Amino acid sequence: MTNKEYWIEAVESSLDEHGLIATTEQVEKIADDMRINAEHQSMVFGSDVASENLSQSWKNEIDGLKKALRDEQEKVVCPICLGKGRVKHSCGTFFSESECFRCKGKGRVQR
């Protein structure tokens, strides 16, 4: 995707979100103005706006992954299925197997 295509898509998305209609020529002119304004903002404030948004996005994703890792580290082997996620049942000579009710087939549970 080119820089121009990015800004055109951004304008079209915004117009659509707000229920507005514009011609192709209007969309292209607005997209070009937005691109120029983003460049000016970068020059004035000494940073790239898109990079800041991307950095925040990565920070949010990293924070979510850290939380998921902590949650996983707090888990222990399920005492019912011994980590297999399945439980065997017997009735005489008949055997059946089902998902463990405690860990829901995961094999691990919270402490």
N, C-alpha and C positions, 0 to 999 in steps of 0.2 A: 504494500500500500504506500503510495506516495504521500508527501506532506500535504499536497493540495487535496488528494482524495480523503485524507483523514479529516481535514477541516470541513469539507463538503458533507461528509457523513455526520460530523458533529452537528452542523447546522440543520441538516435534514432531520436528525433524531430529535433535536430540540423543538423544531417546528411541529413535528408529528406529536410530540409529547404534550404540546400546548394547543393542539388543534388548529394550527395556523397553516396557511397555504402560501407558497411562493413559487415563482417561475424558476426555471433552471438558471437563467441569467441572474436573478436576484440571489439565489442560493450561492452561486459562484462568487458574486461580489461580496456578500456577507462573509463567506468562508475566507476570502482573501483578506478582508479587513480584520477578521479574528486572528488569522495567522500573523499579520503585521503587528497587531496589538500584543500578541503573546511574545513576539520578538522584542518589542519595545519594553515590555514589562521585565523581561530577562535582563535587558541592558540597564534599566533603572534600578532594579532591586538586586542585580548581580546573581540571579539564580534562574534556573529553568523551571517554569511552572509545572510542566508535564513531569519533570524529574521529581519534583516535590510530591506530586500526587502519586507517582509510581513508588517512591520511597515509603510513603504512608501505607500504600497498599501492601508492599512487601513486609513492612513492620507488623501490620495487622495479621498477615498470614503467618509470620514467624511466631507471633504471640499465640495464635490459635494452635499452632503445632507444638509449642512448648507446653501449653495446657493439656493437650491430648497426650503428650509424652508423660507428664506428671500423673495424669489419670491412669495411664497404663502401668506405670511403675508402682502405683499403689495397689494394684490388683495382685491377688494370690491365686494359686491353683484351687479350683472348685473342690470342696471336700466331698461332694456327692458323687461326681463322675471321675474324680481324680485327674482332671484336665483333659479328658477325652471328649467332653461335650455330648456324650451319648450315655444312656443308662440302659442296662439289660434287665429284663423282667423274665421270670420263669414261673410256670404253672405246670408242675409235673414234668412231662417230657417236652412241653411246648415252650419255646423261647421267643421273646420279641425284644426289640430295641427301639428306643425313642429318644428324642432330644431331651437333654437334662433340663429339668424344670427350674433349677436354681440359677444356672449360668446361661440358660437359653441357647445352649449349644456352643458357647464360646470357649468353655474350658477354664475360664478365669472369672473371679468375682472380686468386688471391692472388699477390702479388709474389714 
